[in-house]
Amino acid sequence: MSTEIKWQKSSLSGDGPQCVEVAEHNGAILLRESDDPNAVTTTSRTKFAAFIAGVKAGEFDHFTN
C-alpha cells in the first residue's frame, strides 16, 4: 500500500509557483521546489531541525537580500 505524500509550503509563499515545499514520508523529510516537483531532496529530521534552527537564528538572512 502506497502512502500519498502531502506537500506543505509556507503560508507566506502566497499563491505563486515560486516556493519550497516540504513533506514527511517514511520517517524522512522531503524538499522540492514547486516549479520543479520532480527534483526532490531527502534529508533526516535531525538535519532538517538543525537547518530550521539556523533559519530562526538568522544565519541565512543574507541569502534573501
C-alpha positions as CSV (number, residue, x, y, z in Angstrom):
1,M,0.0,0.0,0.0
2,S,1.5,3.4,-1.0
3,T,1.0,6.5,1.0
4,E,0.2,9.7,-0.7
5,I,2.9,12.4,0.0
6,K,1.3,15.6,1.4
7,W,3.4,18.5,0.5
8,Q,3.3,21.7,2.6
9,K,4.5,25.2,1.8
10,S,4.7,28.3,3.9
11,S,1.6,30.5,4.1
12,L,4.0,33.4,3.4
13,S,4.7,32.0,-0.1
14,G,1.4,33.2,-1.5
15,D,-0.3,31.6,-4.4
16,G,2.6,31.8,-6.8
17,P,4.7,28.8,-8.0
18,Q,7.9,30.2,-6.6
19,C,8.1,28.3,-3.3
20,V,9.8,25.4,-1.5
21,E,7.6,22.6,-0.4
22,V,8.3,20.2,2.5
23,A,6.8,16.7,3.3
24,E,7.4,13.8,5.7
25,H,7.5,10.3,4.2
26,N,8.7,7.1,5.7
27,G,10.5,9.0,8.5
28,A,12.4,11.2,6.1
29,I,12.0,14.9,5.3
30,L,11.5,15.7,1.6
31,L,12.1,19.1,0.0
32,R,11.2,20.3,-3.5
33,E,10.6,23.5,-5.5
34,S,7.0,23.9,-6.6
35,D,8.1,24.8,-10.1
36,D,10.2,21.6,-10.4
37,P,8.2,19.0,-8.4
38,N,10.2,16.0,-9.8
39,A,13.5,17.2,-8.2
40,V,13.2,16.0,-4.6
41,T,15.9,16.2,-2.0
42,T,15.7,13.9,1.1
43,T,17.2,14.6,4.5
44,S,16.8,13.4,8.0
45,R,14.6,15.0,10.7
46,T,17.8,15.8,12.7
47,K,19.5,17.6,9.8
48,F,16.2,19.5,8.9
49,A,15.8,20.6,12.6
50,A,19.3,22.0,12.6
51,F,18.6,23.9,9.4
52,I,15.4,25.3,10.8
53,A,17.2,26.4,13.9
54,G,19.7,28.2,11.8
55,V,16.9,29.9,9.8
56,K,15.3,31.0,13.1
57,A,18.6,32.3,14.3
58,G,19.1,34.4,11.1
59,E,22.1,32.5,9.8
60,F,20.7,32.5,6.3
61,D,19.2,36.0,6.1
62,H,22.0,37.2,3.8
63,F,20.6,34.9,1.0
64,T,17.3,36.9,0.9
65,N,18.9,40.4,0.4
